[in-house]
Amino acid sequence: MIIPASVSDEPKAKERLKEMMLYVAGLCMNDSTFGATKLSKILYFADTLSYARHGEPITGAKYKSMPNGPVPISLLDLKDEMVHSDEMAVRRERVMNYERHRYLPLREANLDNFSGREIAIINEVKRLLIGYTATQVSDLSHGIAWRVYKGADFIPMEAVFLSDEGITEADAGRAQELISQHGWYDV
């Protein structure tokens, strides 16, 4: 599989992911529904929203299709590294019949390498998901990209343009207009 230029596992991508994890964990300190699942979905939705709007993700991290939705491939390794270096703590909380892992920043995120536009997208995604439970954000992430790339090495950022919606009459009509306008024909 060819890795698109927009996604990498370079040290720069890992550093950006690390700082974004700290930033999001700090933003969500007062969100009673925040835990590991919600963190990974905020990261995913912010990266894919940035890619859809501007042609590049915020972190450059690779995401894998996991049972609860897309997760940055390096998330667990980075979390362990950050816990060992006293940059982040993980508090385990009993929530009904499961254990939530709440990520707690132990230092401020360094946002020097993020643009205002990137920070605005992260804040927008956080605002949209506030109050959603882990199950709800997980369900939101179970779109066609997650289903199509289940079992693959990673989900390419370009998958954000896949749609779960079928072709509408308006889509078919527009296709016919373009066929006529450009002299295309059905082979």
C-alpha positions in Angstrom: 0.0 0.0 0.0 1.3 3.4 -0.9 1.4 5.9 2.0 -0.1 9.3 0.9 2.3 12.2 1.4 -0.3 13.7 3.8 0.1 11.0 6.4 3.4 9.8 8.0 4.9 8.3 11.1 7.8 10.8 11.0 9.0 12.2 14.3 7.4 15.6 13.5 4.0 13.9 13.2 4.5 12.1 16.5 5.5 15.3 18.2 2.5 17.1 16.9 0.2 14.3 18.0 1.8 14.3 21.4 1.2 18.1 21.8 -2.3 17.8 20.4 -3.1 15.0 22.9 -2.0 17.3 25.8 -4.0 20.2 24.4 -7.2 18.2 23.9 -6.8 16.6 27.4 -6.5 20.1 28.8 -9.5 21.3 26.9 -11.6 18.4 28.2 -10.7 18.5 31.8 -14.3 19.5 32.7 -16.0 17.2 30.3 -17.3 14.4 32.5 -17.5 12.1 29.4 -13.9 12.5 28.4 -11.7 9.4 28.2 -9.3 7.6 25.9 -12.0 6.8 23.3 -13.2 10.4 23.1 -9.6 11.6 22.9 -8.9 9.4 19.9 -12.1 10.5 18.1 -11.4 14.2 18.7 -7.9 13.7 17.2 -9.3 11.8 14.3 -12.2 14.2 13.5 -9.8 17.2 13.8 -7.3 15.7 11.5 -9.9 14.6 8.9 -11.8 17.9 9.1 -8.6 19.8 8.5 -7.7 17.5 5.6 -11.2 17.9 4.0 -11.2 21.7 4.3 -7.5 22.5 3.7 -5.9 19.5 2.1 -3.7 18.6 5.1 -4.3 17.0 8.5 -3.1 18.7 11.6 -0.8 16.0 13.0 0.1 13.8 10.0 -0.5 10.8 12.2 -1.8 7.5 10.7 -5.1 6.1 12.0 -6.1 2.5 12.2 -9.6 1.1 12.1 -10.2 -0.4 15.6 -13.4 -1.8 17.1 -14.3 1.5 18.7 -13.4 3.5 15.6 -10.3 5.1 14.2 -7.3 5.4 16.5 -3.9 7.0 15.9 -1.5 4.0 15.5 1.1 5.5 17.8 -1.4 6.6 20.5 -0.7 3.9 23.1 3.1 4.1 22.6 3.0 7.9 22.9 0.7 7.7 26.0 3.1 5.3 27.7 6.0 7.5 26.8 4.2 10.6 28.1 3.2 8.9 31.4 6.8 7.8 32.0 8.2 11.3 31.3 5.6 12.9 33.6 3.9 14.8 30.8 0.5 13.0 31.3 -1.3 10.9 33.8 -4.0 8.3 33.2 -6.7 8.0 35.8 -8.9 4.9 35.7 -12.6 5.6 36.5 -15.4 3.0 36.9 -18.3 4.1 34.6 -21.2 1.7 34.8 -19.8 -1.6 33.5 -16.5 -0.4 32.0 -13.4 1.4 33.0 -12.7 4.8 31.5 -9.1 5.9 31.1 -9.1 9.7 31.6 -6.0 11.4 30.2 -4.7 14.3 32.4 -2.1 16.7 31.1 0.8 17.3 33.6 2.2 20.2 31.6 0.8 22.8 29.1 0.8 21.8 25.5 3.4 23.5 23.3 1.3 25.0 20.5 4.1 27.0 18.8 4.1 24.7 15.8 0.3 24.9 15.3 -1.5 27.5 13.3 -4.5 29.5 14.5 -6.5 27.6 11.9 -5.5 24.3 13.3 -6.3 25.3 16.9 -9.6 26.6 15.7 -10.5 23.2 14.1 -9.5 21.3 17.3 -11.6 23.6 19.4 -14.5 23.3 16.9 -14.4 19.5 17.1 -14.2 19.5 20.9 -17.2 21.9 21.1 -19.2 19.6 18.8 -18.5 16.5 20.8 -18.9 17.9 24.3 -21.3 15.9 26.3 -21.2 12.9 23.9 -20.3 9.6 25.6 -17.6 7.3 24.4 -20.2 5.1 22.8 -21.8 8.0 21.0 -18.5 9.4 19.6 -17.4 5.9 18.7 -20.7 5.4 16.7 -20.1 8.7 14.9 -16.7 7.5 13.7 -18.1 4.2 12.3 -18.6 5.6 8.8 -17.7 4.2 5.5 -13.9 4.9 5.9 -13.8 3.0 9.1 -15.7 0.0 7.5 -13.8 0.0 4.2 -10.4 0.1 5.9 -11.1 -2.4 8.7 -8.1 -4.8 8.8 -6.0 -2.4 6.7 -2.7 -1.0 7.9 -4.2 2.4 8.2 -7.1 4.6 7.0 -5.8 7.1 4.3 -6.8 10.7 4.9 -8.4 10.8 1.4 -11.1 8.4 2.8 -12.7 11.5 4.4 -14.3 12.1 1.0 -16.1 8.7 0.9 -19.8 9.0 1.6 -22.3 6.7 3.2 -25.1 8.3 1.2 -26.4 6.8 -1.9 -26.7 8.6 -5.2 -29.6 11.1 -5.2 -31.7 12.1 -8.2 -29.9 15.5 -8.1 -26.5 13.6 -8.3 -27.8 11.6 -11.3 -29.2 14.7 -13.0 -25.9 16.6 -12.5 -24.0 13.6 -13.9 -26.2 13.7 -17.0 -25.6 17.4 -17.4 -21.8 16.9 -17.3 -22.0 14.0 -19.7 -23.9 16.1 -22.2 -21.8 19.2 -21.6 -18.5 17.4 -22.1 -19.5 14.9 -24.8 -18.8 12.0 -22.5 -20.6 8.7 -23.1 -21.3 5.5 -21.3 -19.0 2.7 -22.3 
